[in-house]
Amino acid sequence: MNKKISILIPVYNEERNIKPLYDRLEKVMNKEKYDYEILFVDDGSRDNTEKEIEKLHKKNRKVRLIVFSKNYGKADAMQAGFDSSNGDVIITMDGDLQDLPEEIPSFLKEIGKSDLVVGWRYKRHDKFLKKVPSLIFNNLARFLIGLKIHDANCGFKVMKKEVARNIEMYGELHRYLPALAHVKGYKVSEIKIKHAERLHGKTKYGANRMVRGFFDLLTVKFLSSFAKRPFHFFGGLGLFSFLIGFVIGSWLFILWLLTGTIGGHTPAAIFSMLLLILGIQLISLGLLGEMIASIKSKEKPYNIKRKL
C-alpha cells in the first residue's frame, strides 16, 4: 500500500481509550510502513478527550484533531472527517477499542478489489440491547436495498477517497454508508474481523438512536429510488388517490342525474372529496420536492470550534 491512509476516528467522551488506541495504531502503521494520518473528530466531549488528543498531536504531527462546538452525532463527525481527510484511502473505526487496529492490513489487502470494505463482527462482544436492533437493521437493509452483507452498520470500514467524497452523512446515516455506496454503484465487500469487549467508558447507543436509525433506513430507501425524482413517488400516490376519488365521485354524480338523489351515500361523497383533495396535495408535494431536489445547500450541518 503506497497510498496515503487517513484513519478517521469519531470520539465522544473516550478519554481513557485515546492513548491505548493510538499506541496500537502507531505500532501497526509503523510496522507496515504505511504513509498515514490519524484524524480524531471530537464530537463535543465533556471529559478530557480533547486534551488527551492534544498531547498526542504534540508528540506526533500525524495526529490531527477536529473539535465540534457541541455534540452533533456520529454522522456529522464522519462527514467532517471526510471533508478534512488527506488520504487516498480512508479507514473509519470507533474510538472505544472494540475495533482492533491489528485488522487494518487485512482491510487494505481487500480494498484493491472493492471500493468499500466493511468489517463483519461475526463474534460480536456487545450487549443484547445493541445486537438485536443491529440484526434487525441488517436484515431490513438487505431486503430494502439489496446489499448482501452481514454487518452493514459496523463502524470499522475502509473506502477509497472518491466514495467518501460522494456520500453525504447526516442523522444516523453513518449506519448505512455501505448501502448508500451500493446504490451509487460502488462495489462493496466484507471481511471477517475480530471484535473486542469495551474496556472503558459507556456505550452511546440507546432506544432513541434505534428509532432514528429505523427512519434513516427508510430515508436510504427513498434516496436510492426517488432522490432525483420525488414527483415520481408523491405524484404517483397523488394520481392514484385522485383517480379513486374521481371514480367514486363520477358514480355518485351519475346516480344523482338518474334518481335526483344520492340516497344514503353521503359518506361515500365525503370520502370521494377527501381522496380528491389528498391527491391534489400529494401531487403538489411532489412538485415541491422536485424544486427542493434541484437546490443543493452548501451549508455545513456542524460547527467546528477548533482544529489541530
C-alpha contacts under 8 A as a table, 3 or more apart, distances in Angstrom:
res1	aa1	res2	aa2	distance
1	M	34	Y	6.89
1	M	108	L	7.33
2	N	34	Y	7.11
2	N	35	D	7.27
3	K	34	Y	7.92
3	K	35	D	6.80
3	K	87	G	7.49
3	K	88	D	6.01
3	K	89	V	7.17
4	K	34	Y	7.30
4	K	35	D	4.93
4	K	36	Y	5.44
4	K	37	E	7.89
4	K	86	N	7.63
4	K	87	G	4.75
4	K	88	D	5.42
4	K	89	V	6.54
5	I	34	Y	7.33
5	I	35	D	6.16
5	I	36	Y	4.53
5	I	37	E	6.39
5	I	86	N	7.91
5	I	87	G	4.67
5	I	88	D	6.09
5	I	89	V	4.96
5	I	90	I	5.86
5	I	91	I	7.29
6	S	36	Y	5.74
6	S	37	E	5.01
6	S	38	I	6.01
6	S	39	L	6.90
6	S	85	S	6.18
6	S	86	N	6.52
6	S	87	G	4.68
6	S	88	D	7.50
6	S	89	V	6.26
6	S	90	I	4.76
6	S	91	I	6.08
7	I	36	Y	7.41
7	I	37	E	6.18
7	I	38	I	4.76
7	I	39	L	5.89
7	I	90	I	5.93
7	I	91	I	4.68
7	I	92	T	6.00
7	I	93	M	7.55
8	L	38	I	6.30
8	L	39	L	4.93
8	L	40	F	6.11
8	L	41	V	7.58
8	L	78	M	7.47
8	L	81	G	6.23
8	L	85	S	7.87
8	L	90	I	6.91
8	L	91	I	5.86
8	L	92	T	4.80
8	L	93	M	6.55
9	I	38	I	7.63
9	I	39	L	6.18
9	I	40	F	4.86
9	I	41	V	6.21
9	I	78	M	7.96
9	I	92	T	6.01
9	I	93	M	5.46
9	I	94	D	5.74
9	I	95	G	5.97
10	P	40	F	5.82
10	P	41	V	4.66
10	P	42	D	6.17
10	P	43	D	6.81
10	P	74	K	6.54
10	P	77	A	5.81
10	P	78	M	6.49
10	P	93	M	7.68
10	P	94	D	6.47
10	P	95	G	6.69
11	V	14	E	6.21
11	V	40	F	6.88
11	V	41	V	6.03
11	V	42	D	5.09
11	V	43	D	6.01
11	V	45	S	7.61
11	V	49	T	7.91
11	V	94	D	7.17
11	V	95	G	5.62
12	Y	42	D	5.97
12	Y	43	D	5.36
12	Y	44	G	6.61
12	Y	45	S	4.84
12	Y	46	R	7.93
12	Y	49	T	7.47
13	N	45	S	4.85
13	N	46	R	6.20
13	N	47	D	5.56
13	N	48	N	7.46
13	N	49	T	5.94
13	N	201	G	7.46
14	E	17	N	5.40
14	E	18	I	6.38
14	E	45	S	7.98
14	E	47	D	7.79
14	E	49	T	5.75
14	E	95	G	6.78
14	E	96	D	6.68
14	E	200	H	7.77
14	E	201	G	6.42
15	E	18	I	5.62
15	E	47	D	6.65
15	E	48	N	5.48
15	E	49	T	4.12
15	E	50	E	7.79
15	E	52	E	6.38
16	R	19	K	7.09
16	R	20	P	7.88
16	R	49	T	7.86
16	R	200	H	6.38
16	R	201	G	7.45
17	N	20	P	5.66
17	N	21	L	6.01
17	N	95	G	6.75
17	N	96	D	5.93
17	N	97	L	6.65
17	N	200	H	6.62
18	I	21	L	5.32
18	I	22	Y	6.13
18	I	49	T	7.22
18	I	52	E	6.67
18	I	53	I	6.93
18	I	95	G	6.92
19	K	22	Y	5.10
19	K	23	D	6.17
19	K	52	E	7.16
19	K	53	I	7.95
19	K	56	L	7.79
20	P	23	D	5.20
20	P	24	R	6.40
21	L	24	R	5.35
21	L	25	L	6.15
21	L	95	G	7.19
21	L	97	L	6.19
21	L	101	P	7.83
22	Y	25	L	5.00
22	Y	26	E	5.97
23	D	26	E	5.27
23	D	27	K	6.23
24	R	27	K	5.16
24	R	28	V	6.34
24	R	101	P	6.40
24	R	102	E	7.73
25	L	28	V	5.26
25	L	29	M	6.08
25	L	101	P	5.56
25	L	102	E	7.76
26	E	29	M	5.21
26	E	30	N	5.92
27	K	30	N	5.44
27	K	31	K	5.99
28	V	31	K	5.20
28	V	32	E	6.28
28	V	101	P	6.93
28	V	102	E	6.31
28	V	104	I	7.95
29	M	32	E	5.35
29	M	33	K	5.93
29	M	34	Y	5.40
29	M	35	D	7.86
29	M	36	Y	7.37
30	N	33	K	4.74
30	N	34	Y	6.43
32	E	105	P	7.92
36	Y	62	K	7.09
36	Y	87	G	7.42
37	E	62	K	4.75
37	E	63	V	6.01
37	E	64	R	7.30
37	E	87	G	7.65
38	I	62	K	6.10
38	I	63	V	4.78
38	I	64	R	6.02
39	L	63	V	6.05
39	L	64	R	4.71
39	L	65	L	5.76
39	L	66	I	7.59
39	L	81	G	7.04
39	L	85	S	7.34
40	F	53	I	7.65
40	F	63	V	7.61
40	F	64	R	6.17
40	F	65	L	4.91
40	F	66	I	6.32
40	F	81	G	7.93
41	V	65	L	5.89
41	V	66	I	4.71
41	V	67	V	5.96
41	V	68	F	7.57
41	V	77	A	5.94
41	V	78	M	7.71
41	V	80	A	7.62
41	V	81	G	6.72
42	D	45	S	6.17
42	D	49	T	7.36
42	D	50	E	6.64
42	D	65	L	7.32
42	D	66	I	6.08
42	D	67	V	4.77
42	D	68	F	6.14
42	D	77	A	7.62
43	D	67	V	6.47
43	D	68	F	5.31
43	D	69	S	7.88
43	D	70	K	6.55
43	D	71	N	4.98
43	D	72	Y	6.39
43	D	73	G	6.75
43	D	74	K	7.42
43	D	77	A	6.26
44	G	67	V	6.73
44	G	68	F	5.20
44	G	69	S	5.86
44	G	70	K	4.22
44	G	71	N	4.35
44	G	72	Y	7.46
45	S	48	N	7.54
45	S	49	T	6.44
45	S	50	E	7.35
45	S	70	K	7.70
45	S	71	N	7.11
46	R	49	T	7.81
47	D	50	E	7.83
48	N	51	K	5.27
48	N	52	E	6.27
49	T	52	E	5.22
49	T	53	I	6.41
50	E	53	I	5.30
50	E	54	E	6.25
50	E	67	V	7.46
51	K	54	E	4.94
51	K	55	K	6.39
52	E	55	K	5.33
52	E	56	L	6.73
53	I	56	L	5.11
53	I	57	H	6.23
53	I	63	V	7.85
53	I	65	L	7.08
54	E	57	H	4.99
54	E	58	K	6.34
54	E	65	L	7.67
54	E	308	L	7.92
55	K	58	K	5.32
55	K	59	K	6.56
56	L	59	K	5.11
56	L	60	N	5.94
56	L	63	V	6.59
57	H	60	N	5.05
57	H	61	R	5.26
57	H	62	K	7.18
57	H	63	V	5.00
57	H	64	R	6.43
57	H	65	L	7.92
57	H	308	L	7.61
58	K	61	R	6.54
60	N	63	V	5.87
61	R	64	R	7.00
64	R	307	K	7.65
64	R	308	L	5.44
65	L	307	K	5.55
65	L	308	L	4.89
66	I	81	G	7.99
66	I	304	I	6.93
66	I	305	K	7.82
66	I	306	R	6.17
66	I	307	K	4.64
66	I	308	L	6.57
67	V	304	I	5.83
67	V	305	K	5.53
67	V	306	R	5.39
67	V	307	K	6.27
68	F	71	N	6.88
68	F	72	Y	7.69
68	F	302	Y	7.32
68	F	303	N	5.87
68	F	304	I	4.52
68	F	305	K	5.22
68	F	306	R	7.32
69	S	303	N	5.97
69	S	304	I	5.85
69	S	305	K	4.88
70	K	303	N	7.87
72	Y	76	D	6.20
72	Y	77	A	7.27
72	Y	302	Y	6.66
73	G	76	D	5.72
73	G	77	A	6.39
73	G	171	G	7.39
73	G	172	E	7.88
74	K	77	A	4.94
74	K	78	M	6.11
74	K	172	E	7.43
74	K	174	H	7.04
75	A	78	M	5.15
75	A	79	Q	6.20
75	A	169	M	5.16
75	A	170	Y	4.99
75	A	171	G	6.11
75	A	172	E	5.92
75	A	173	L	6.21
75	A	174	H	4.98
76	D	79	Q	4.92
76	D	80	A	6.16
76	D	169	M	6.11
76	D	170	Y	5.54
76	D	171	G	7.57
76	D	301	P	6.99
76	D	302	Y	6.44
77	A	80	A	5.20
77	A	81	G	6.29
78	M	81	G	4.95
78	M	82	F	6.12
78	M	169	M	7.07
78	M	174	H	7.52
79	Q	82	F	5.01
79	Q	83	D	6.14
79	Q	168	E	6.72
79	Q	169	M	5.44
79	Q	170	Y	7.69
80	A	83	D	5.09
80	A	84	S	6.23
80	A	302	Y	7.86
81	G	84	S	5.15
81	G	85	S	5.75
82	F	85	S	5.45
82	F	164	A	5.90
82	F	165	R	6.67
83	D	165	R	7.32
85	S	90	I	7.77
87	G	90	I	6.14
87	G	161	K	6.95
88	D	160	K	6.27
88	D	161	K	5.14
89	V	158	V	7.03
89	V	159	M	5.82
89	V	160	K	4.65
89	V	161	K	5.36
90	I	158	V	5.67
90	I	159	M	5.38
90	I	160	K	6.20
90	I	161	K	6.25
90	I	164	A	7.78
91	I	156	F	7.30
91	I	157	K	5.70
91	I	158	V	4.37
91	I	159	M	6.54
92	T	155	G	6.45
92	T	156	F	5.46
92	T	157	K	5.24
92	T	158	V	6.36
93	M	99	D	6.39
93	M	155	G	5.32
93	M	156	F	4.39
93	M	157	K	6.69
94	D	97	L	7.07
94	D	98	Q	7.26
94	D	99	D	6.34
94	D	155	G	6.11
94	D	156	F	6.92
95	G	98	Q	7.77
95	G	99	D	7.84
96	D	99	D	7.41
96	D	198	R	6.34
96	D	199	L	7.74
96	D	200	H	7.30
96	D	201	G	7.69
97	L	100	L	6.48
97	L	196	A	7.10
97	L	197	E	7.91
97	L	198	R	6.56
97	L	199	L	7.52
98	Q	195	H	5.70
98	Q	196	A	4.41
98	Q	197	E	5.72
98	Q	198	R	5.74
99	D	156	F	6.47
99	D	194	K	7.73
99	D	195	H	5.98
99	D	196	A	6.67
100	L	103	E	5.80
100	L	104	I	7.90
100	L	194	K	7.10
100	L	195	H	6.87
100	L	196	A	7.24
101	P	104	I	5.62
102	E	105	P	7.09
103	E	106	S	5.52
103	E	107	F	6.63
103	E	193	I	6.79
103	E	194	K	7.82
104	I	107	F	5.12
104	I	108	L	6.29
105	P	108	L	5.10
105	P	109	K	6.29
106	S	109	K	5.28
106	S	110	E	6.62
107	F	110	E	5.29
107	F	111	I	6.33
107	F	117	V	6.79
107	F	157	K	7.81
107	F	158	V	6.48
107	F	191	I	7.42
108	L	111	I	5.18
108	L	112	G	7.25
108	L	158	V	7.33
109	K	112	G	6.28
110	E	113	K	5.63
110	E	114	S	6.77
110	E	117	V	6.97
111	I	114	S	5.06
111	I	115	D	6.26
111	I	116	L	6.56
111	I	117	V	6.22
111	I	158	V	6.99
111	I	159	M	6.94
111	I	160	K	7.64
112	G	115	D	7.68
114	S	117	V	6.63
114	S	186	Y	7.90
114	S	187	K	5.24
114	S	188	V	5.92
114	S	189	S	6.38
115	D	159	M	5.68
115	D	160	K	5.62
115	D	163	V	7.05
115	D	186	Y	5.90
115	D	187	K	5.22
115	D	188	V	6.10
116	L	157	K	7.18
116	L	158	V	5.73
116	L	159	M	4.19
116	L	160	K	6.56
116	L	163	V	7.50
116	L	178	P	7.25
116	L	181	A	7.79
116	L	186	Y	7.45
116	L	187	K	6.52
116	L	188	V	4.92
116	L	189	S	6.47
117	V	157	K	5.66
117	V	158	V	5.22
117	V	159	M	6.28
117	V	188	V	5.88
117	V	189	S	4.94
117	V	190	E	5.14
117	V	191	I	7.17
118	V	151	D	7.47
118	V	152	A	6.93
118	V	154	C	6.82
118	V	156	F	6.50
118	V	157	K	4.65
118	V	158	V	6.73
118	V	178	P	7.47
118	V	188	V	7.53
118	V	189	S	6.27
118	V	190	E	4.54
118	V	191	I	6.50
119	G	151	D	6.99
119	G	154	C	6.10
119	G	155	G	7.77
119	G	156	F	5.61
119	G	157	K	6.00
119	G	190	E	5.62
119	G	191	I	5.32
119	G	192	K	5.95
119	G	193	I	5.80
120	W	150	H	6.35
120	W	151	D	5.17
120	W	152	A	7.99
120	W	154	C	6.94
120	W	190	E	6.35
120	W	191	I	5.80
120	W	192	K	4.71
120	W	193	I	5.72
121	R	124	R	5.20
121	R	151	D	6.88
121	R	154	C	7.42
121	R	192	K	6.36
121	R	193	I	5.55
121	R	194	K	6.13
121	R	195	H	5.85
122	Y	192	K	6.48
122	Y	193	I	7.09
122	Y	194	K	7.44
123	K	194	K	6.94
123	K	195	H	6.65
124	R	131	K	7.88
124	R	194	K	7.88
124	R	195	H	5.70
124	R	196	A	7.58
125	H	195	H	6.26
125	H	196	A	5.94
125	H	197	E	5.18
126	D	130	K	6.37
126	D	131	K	6.41
126	D	197	E	6.80
127	K	130	K	5.64
127	K	131	K	6.38
128	F	131	K	5.13
128	F	132	V	6.04
129	L	132	V	6.22
129	L	133	P	7.05
130	K	133	P	5.94
130	K	134	S	6.24
130	K	205	Y	7.07
131	K	134	S	5.13
131	K	135	L	6.14
132	V	135	L	5.08
132	V	136	I	6.32
133	P	136	I	5.02
133	P	137	F	6.10
133	P	210	M	6.91
134	S	137	F	5.15
134	S	138	N	6.04
134	S	151	D	7.96
134	S	153	N	7.32
135	L	138	N	5.19
135	L	139	N	6.32
136	I	139	N	5.32
136	I	140	L	6.19
137	F	140	L	4.99
137	F	141	A	5.96
137	F	214	F	7.33
137	F	217	L	7.87
138	N	141	A	5.10
138	N	142	R	6.27
138	N	150	H	6.65
138	N	151	D	6.24
138	N	152	A	6.02
138	N	153	N	7.35
139	N	142	R	5.11
139	N	143	F	6.21
140	L	143	F	5.01
140	L	144	L	5.94
141	A	144	L	5.24
141	A	145	I	5.42
141	A	146	G	6.97
141	A	147	L	6.84
141	A	152	A	7.90
141	A	179	A	7.37
141	A	217	L	7.14
142	R	145	I	5.57
142	R	146	G	4.71
142	R	147	L	4.94
142	R	148	K	5.74
142	R	149	I	7.38
143	F	146	G	5.62
143	F	147	L	7.88
144	L	221	K	6.50
145	I	179	A	6.63
145	I	183	V	7.60
145	I	221	K	6.42
145	I	224	S	7.99
147	L	179	A	6.40
147	L	182	H	6.93
149	I	152	A	6.28
149	I	189	S	7.27
149	I	190	E	6.71
151	D	154	C	5.64
152	A	175	R	6.92
152	A	176	Y	6.48
152	A	177	L	7.78
152	A	178	P	6.19
152	A	179	A	7.47
153	N	174	H	7.50
153	N	175	R	4.32
153	N	176	Y	6.05
153	N	177	L	7.65
153	N	178	P	7.93
154	C	157	K	7.28
154	C	175	R	7.31
155	G	175	R	7.63
159	M	163	V	6.42
159	M	164	A	7.10
160	K	163	V	5.60
160	K	164	A	7.01
161	K	164	A	5.37
161	K	165	R	6.23
162	E	165	R	4.98
162	E	166	N	6.15
163	V	166	N	5.39
163	V	167	I	6.48
163	V	181	A	6.81
163	V	186	Y	7.53
164	A	167	I	5.60
164	A	168	E	7.96
165	R	168	E	7.80
167	I	177	L	7.91
167	I	180	L	7.14
167	I	181	A	7.23
169	M	172	E	7.91
169	M	173	L	5.77
169	M	174	H	6.20
170	Y	173	L	5.72
170	Y	174	H	7.38
170	Y	301	P	7.79
171	G	174	H	7.87
171	G	212	R	7.56
171	G	216	D	7.12
172	E	175	R	6.17
172	E	176	Y	7.98
172	E	209	R	7.65
172	E	212	R	6.53
172	E	213	G	5.50
172	E	216	D	6.12
173	L	176	Y	5.24
173	L	177	L	6.47
173	L	213	G	7.50
173	L	216	D	6.10
173	L	217	L	7.65
173	L	220	V	7.78
174	H	177	L	5.25
175	R	213	G	7.61
176	Y	179	A	5.11
176	Y	180	L	6.19
176	Y	217	L	7.22
176	Y	220	V	7.49
177	L	180	L	5.08
177	L	181	A	6.14
178	P	181	A	5.04
178	P	182	H	6.01
178	P	188	V	6.63
179	A	182	H	4.93
179	A	183	V	6.28
179	A	220	V	7.56
180	L	183	V	5.38
180	L	184	K	6.43
180	L	220	V	6.80
180	L	224	S	7.52
181	A	184	K	5.17
181	A	185	G	6.56
181	A	186	Y	5.42
181	A	187	K	7.70
181	A	188	V	7.39
182	H	185	G	5.24
182	H	186	Y	5.24
182	H	187	K	6.49
182	H	188	V	6.42
183	V	186	Y	7.43
183	V	224	S	5.84
184	K	224	S	7.95
198	R	201	G	7.54
205	Y	209	R	6.39
205	Y	210	M	7.95
206	G	209	R	5.43
206	G	210	M	6.66
207	A	210	M	5.07
207	A	211	V	6.53
208	N	211	V	5.25
208	N	212	R	6.29
209	R	212	R	5.04
209	R	213	G	5.84
210	M	213	G	4.99
210	M	214	F	6.29
211	V	214	F	5.22
211	V	215	F	6.58
212	R	215	F	5.26
212	R	216	D	6.14
213	G	216	D	5.01
213	G	217	L	6.20
214	F	217	L	5.14
214	F	218	L	6.66
215	F	218	L	5.15
215	F	219	T	6.27
216	D	219	T	4.64
216	D	220	V	6.20
217	L	220	V	5.06
217	L	221	K	6.43
218	L	221	K	5.06
218	L	222	F	6.17
219	T	222	F	5.04
219	T	223	L	5.96
220	V	223	L	5.07
220	V	224	S	6.00
221	K	224	S	5.17
221	K	225	S	6.37
222	F	225	S	5.30
222	F	226	F	5.54
222	F	227	A	6.55
223	L	226	F	5.46
223	L	227	A	4.31
223	L	228	K	7.88
224	S	227	A	6.43
226	F	229	R	4.90
226	F	230	P	4.98
226	F	232	H	7.05
226	F	233	F	6.64
227	A	230	P	5.93
227	A	293	A	7.14
228	K	290	E	7.53
228	K	293	A	6.34
229	R	232	H	5.70
229	R	233	F	7.55
229	R	290	E	6.38
229	R	293	A	7.86
230	P	233	F	5.36
230	P	234	F	6.33
230	P	235	G	7.86
230	P	286	G	5.65
230	P	287	L	7.79
230	P	289	G	5.67
230	P	290	E	5.88
230	P	293	A	7.86
231	F	234	F	5.21
231	F	235	G	4.83
231	F	236	G	7.44
231	F	283	I	7.22
231	F	285	L	7.75
231	F	286	G	3.95
231	F	287	L	5.70
231	F	289	G	6.67
231	F	290	E	6.16
232	H	235	G	5.32
232	H	236	G	5.69
232	H	286	G	7.35
233	F	236	G	5.32
233	F	237	L	6.47
233	F	286	G	7.18
234	F	237	L	5.21
234	F	238	G	5.97
234	F	282	L	5.42
234	F	283	I	6.01
234	F	285	L	6.64
234	F	286	G	4.76
235	G	238	G	4.93
235	G	239	L	5.92
235	G	282	L	6.15
235	G	283	I	4.49
235	G	284	S	7.82
235	G	285	L	7.86
235	G	286	G	5.40
235	G	287	L	7.78
236	G	239	L	5.16
236	G	240	F	6.19
236	G	283	I	7.79
237	L	240	F	5.17
237	L	241	S	6.19
237	L	279	G	7.21
237	L	282	L	6.84
237	L	283	I	7.86
238	G	241	S	5.14
238	G	242	F	6.01
238	G	278	L	6.78
238	G	279	G	3.83
238	G	280	I	6.30
238	G	281	Q	7.16
238	G	282	L	4.62
238	G	283	I	5.09
239	L	242	F	5.04
239	L	243	L	6.05
239	L	279	G	5.87
239	L	280	I	7.95
239	L	283	I	7.07
240	F	243	L	5.26
240	F	244	I	6.30
240	F	279	G	7.23
241	S	244	I	5.33
241	S	245	G	6.22
241	S	275	L	5.36
241	S	276	L	6.58
241	S	278	L	6.73
241	S	279	G	4.90
242	F	245	G	5.13
242	F	246	F	5.96
242	F	275	L	5.80
242	F	276	L	4.59
242	F	277	I	7.54
242	F	278	L	7.24
242	F	279	G	4.47
242	F	280	I	6.96
243	L	246	F	4.89
243	L	247	V	6.08
243	L	276	L	7.69
244	I	247	V	5.21
244	I	248	I	6.32
244	I	272	S	7.54
244	I	275	L	7.03
244	I	276	L	7.99
245	G	248	I	5.26
245	G	249	G	6.02
245	G	271	F	7.37
245	G	272	S	4.25
245	G	273	M	6.49
245	G	274	L	7.51
245	G	275	L	4.83
245	G	276	L	5.15
246	F	249	G	5.01
246	F	250	S	5.94
246	F	272	S	6.85
246	F	276	L	6.74
247	V	250	S	5.11
247	V	251	W	6.24
248	I	251	W	5.20
248	I	252	L	6.33
248	I	268	A	7.29
248	I	269	A	7.50
248	I	272	S	5.79
249	G	252	L	5.12
249	G	253	F	6.09
249	G	269	A	6.50
249	G	272	S	5.67
249	G	273	M	7.62
250	S	253	F	4.98
250	S	254	I	6.18
251	W	254	I	5.24
251	W	255	L	6.18
252	L	255	L	4.95
252	L	256	W	6.15
252	L	262	I	6.27
252	L	265	H	7.86
252	L	269	A	7.13
253	F	256	W	5.06
253	F	257	L	6.28
253	F	262	I	7.93
254	I	257	L	5.06
254	I	258	L	6.25
255	L	258	L	5.23
255	L	259	T	6.01
255	L	260	G	7.47
255	L	261	T	7.03
255	L	262	I	6.10
256	W	259	T	5.31
256	W	260	G	4.61
256	W	261	T	4.66
256	W	262	I	5.29
257	L	260	G	5.59
257	L	261	T	7.73
259	T	262	I	7.54
262	I	265	H	5.68
262	I	266	T	7.08
263	G	266	T	7.39
264	G	267	P	7.85
265	H	268	A	5.23
265	H	269	A	6.46
266	T	269	A	5.01
266	T	270	I	6.36
267	P	270	I	5.11
267	P	271	F	6.10
268	A	271	F	4.97
268	A	272	S	6.04
269	A	272	S	5.05
269	A	273	M	6.35
270	I	273	M	5.21
270	I	274	L	6.26
271	F	274	L	5.09
271	F	275	L	6.24
272	S	275	L	5.20
272	S	276	L	6.27
273	M	276	L	5.08
273	M	277	I	6.17
274	L	277	I	5.16
274	L	278	L	6.00
275	L	278	L	5.02
275	L	279	G	5.97
276	L	279	G	5.11
276	L	280	I	6.34
277	I	280	I	5.22
277	I	281	Q	6.22
278	L	281	Q	5.05
278	L	282	L	6.13
279	G	282	L	5.22
279	G	283	I	6.18
280	I	283	I	5.20
280	I	284	S	6.13
281	Q	284	S	5.06
281	Q	285	L	6.06
282	L	285	L	4.88
282	L	286	G	6.15
283	I	286	G	5.08
283	I	287	L	6.39
284	S	287	L	5.15
284	S	288	L	6.19
285	L	288	L	5.00
285	L	289	G	6.07
286	G	289	G	4.95
286	G	290	E	6.30
287	L	290	E	5.07
287	L	291	M	6.52
288	L	291	M	5.12
288	L	292	I	6.34
289	G	292	I	5.05
289	G	293	A	5.99
290	E	293	A	5.11
290	E	294	S	6.37
291	M	294	S	5.33
291	M	295	I	6.93
292	I	295	I	5.35
292	I	296	K	7.81
293	A	296	K	6.99
300	K	303	N	7.44
304	I	307	K	7.58
